[in-house]
Structures are given as structure tokens and as C-alpha cells.
Amino acid sequence: MESFELLARRRESCRAYDPDRRPTREQLTKCVAVAQNAPSACNSQPWSVVAVNSEAMTAAVAPCLQTAGLNRFASACPAFFIVTEEPARLMRRFEGSIDSQHYAQMDVGIAAAHLCLAAEDMGLSTCIIGSFDEEMLRGAVSALEGRGPVRLVIAVGYAASDARREKSRKPLETVLTYVE
Ligand SMILES: Cc1cc2nc3c(=O)[nH]c(=O)nc-3n(C[C@H](O)[C@H](O)[C@H](O)COP(=O)(O)O)c2cc1C
């Protein structure tokens, strides 16, 4: 456990994993258990996670992430979380005025961020992957049957190197405005 500042500054999208170290089921479970503390609209928690951690299954998932010519690194990822959006139940007072899934994608994104930071805190690295062929993914992973739309896939494993890139971010003053 370290300060949130250090954790957030150190986390980066990892696209090169140590092929000899696969995260354990216990580690993957803990990431999801920690991420469950994420906030969501009306606490509806409209998401579920399929953890993929066998060699055979990661090999089946990787091509589903590469159909747009991206994510070649996925072929060497030791594990994935597949994050789906599930039905949200908002408070009664929103009924009729806001679609029940209105906040769901935001909730999924917040949970995904928690997942990545939980993994980072445990010494694992991640990369959120938004480019994938959902139909192909559903064909490859039978556990997705009956689940809602796949919103994100998250690669997870031990980084091949401890080195970190310099962060490239917009200048703070362009994203933060005070009204005093
Ligand atoms: C919704 C979303 C989708 C993303 N999709 C991909 C992807 O398909 N492939 C990839 O390599 N990185 C993907 N990324 C990672 C971003 O490229 C990365 O977060 C961004 O460049 C900032 O770099 P950092 O995460 O290393 O700080 C995605 C990130 C998000 C949040």
C-alpha cells in the first residue's frame, strides 16, 4: 500500500509482459474485490468481469483484440479481464426521466480504473483495451453468454520491465478552471 499519488503516477498502460509470470487466480480475484468498492450511480454496480487466465484461453482472446490491426502485444498477455455492462437499477425517483443505463458506461469506466489501480497496487501492470471484435470475443469465451455488452478488456500481468515512460498529459491549466 502506497500513497494514491504515487500509484496514479506510476500506473501506465503496459504493452510488454513477462511471459514467465502469470498472475494467480487469487491475485485476479483480489483486483476485482478491490474494484468493487468503486462508486456507481445509485450504487447499481452495473458491471461484471470475466477473468481469463489460462494459456489456452488467453490465446483464444488475443486475436479478438487485434482485428483492427491494433494490440499485437495482446498475443503475449498472460491474463485478461473482460468487463461487461449489466442492467442498472436506478432509484425510483429517476424512473421515467433518465434511462436506466444512462450512467452505466461511466460506472464501467470508473470500475475499470479501480481495477487497474488495484492491480498496480499489487505489483501487476495493466492495459485497458477498447478495440475488439465483440462477436468474435463472444464466440471465443462461452462465459460471456447471457452477459451484457462487452465494454472493455483489460490486459493484466507482470511488466517485462520496471522502467516507466514519461507521462504525456495536457497542461494542468488547460483542464482545470477555478471559479472563485
Ligand atoms: C477506453 C480506453 C480504451 C483504450 N484502448 C486501447 C487499445 O485498444 N489498445 C491500447 O494499446 N491502449 C488502449 N488504451 C490505453 C490508452 O492508449 C492509454 O491509457 C493512454 O494513451 C494514456 O497512457 P497511459 O495509460 O500509459 O498513461 C485505452 C484506454 C482507454 C481508457
PDBQT file of the ligand as one rigid body, heavy atoms in Angstrom, charges set to zero:
ROOT
HETATM    1  C1  LIG A 201     -11.323   3.423 -23.043  1.00  0.00    +0.000 C 
HETATM    2  C2  LIG A 201      -9.878   3.127 -23.381  1.00  0.00    +0.000 A 
HETATM    3  C3  LIG A 201      -9.570   2.342 -24.475  1.00  0.00    +0.000 A 
HETATM    4  C4  LIG A 201      -8.240   2.037 -24.756  1.00  0.00    +0.000 A 
HETATM    5  N1  LIG A 201      -7.963   1.186 -25.786  1.00  0.00    +0.000 NA
HETATM    6  C5  LIG A 201      -6.684   0.818 -26.026  1.00  0.00    +0.000 A 
HETATM    7  C6  LIG A 201      -6.381  -0.162 -27.007  1.00  0.00    +0.000 A 
HETATM    8  O1  LIG A 201      -7.262  -0.720 -27.672  1.00  0.00    +0.000 OA
HETATM    9  N2  LIG A 201      -5.075  -0.501 -27.179  1.00  0.00    +0.000 N 
HETATM   10  C7  LIG A 201      -4.059   0.075 -26.443  1.00  0.00    +0.000 A 
HETATM   11  O2  LIG A 201      -2.910  -0.295 -26.647  1.00  0.00    +0.000 OA
HETATM   12  N3  LIG A 201      -4.323   1.005 -25.493  1.00  0.00    +0.000 NA
HETATM   13  C8  LIG A 201      -5.603   1.379 -25.262  1.00  0.00    +0.000 A 
HETATM   14  N4  LIG A 201      -5.882   2.285 -24.260  1.00  0.00    +0.000 N 
HETATM   15  C9  LIG A 201      -4.791   2.846 -23.443  1.00  0.00    +0.000 C 
HETATM   16  C10 LIG A 201      -4.518   4.316 -23.779  1.00  0.00    +0.000 C 
HETATM   17  O3  LIG A 201      -3.864   4.392 -25.012  1.00  0.00    +0.000 OA
HETATM   18  C11 LIG A 201      -3.676   4.943 -22.644  1.00  0.00    +0.000 C 
HETATM   19  O4  LIG A 201      -4.387   4.881 -21.427  1.00  0.00    +0.000 OA
HETATM   20  C12 LIG A 201      -3.299   6.392 -22.909  1.00  0.00    +0.000 C 
HETATM   21  O5  LIG A 201      -2.508   6.518 -24.061  1.00  0.00    +0.000 OA
HETATM   22  C13 LIG A 201      -2.543   7.015 -21.730  1.00  0.00    +0.000 C 
HETATM   23  O6  LIG A 201      -1.365   6.285 -21.457  1.00  0.00    +0.000 OA
HETATM   24  P1  LIG A 201      -1.098   5.562 -20.048  1.00  0.00    +0.000 P 
HETATM   25  O7  LIG A 201      -2.277   4.657 -19.770  1.00  0.00    +0.000 OA
HETATM   26  O8  LIG A 201       0.173   4.789 -20.267  1.00  0.00    +0.000 OA
HETATM   27  O9  LIG A 201      -0.963   6.613 -19.011  1.00  0.00    +0.000 OA
HETATM   28  C14 LIG A 201      -7.198   2.586 -23.951  1.00  0.00    +0.000 A 
HETATM   29  C15 LIG A 201      -7.529   3.371 -22.835  1.00  0.00    +0.000 A 
HETATM   30  C16 LIG A 201      -8.832   3.616 -22.527  1.00  0.00    +0.000 A 
HETATM   31  C17 LIG A 201      -9.154   4.411 -21.274  1.00  0.00    +0.000 C 
ENDROOT
TORSDOF 0
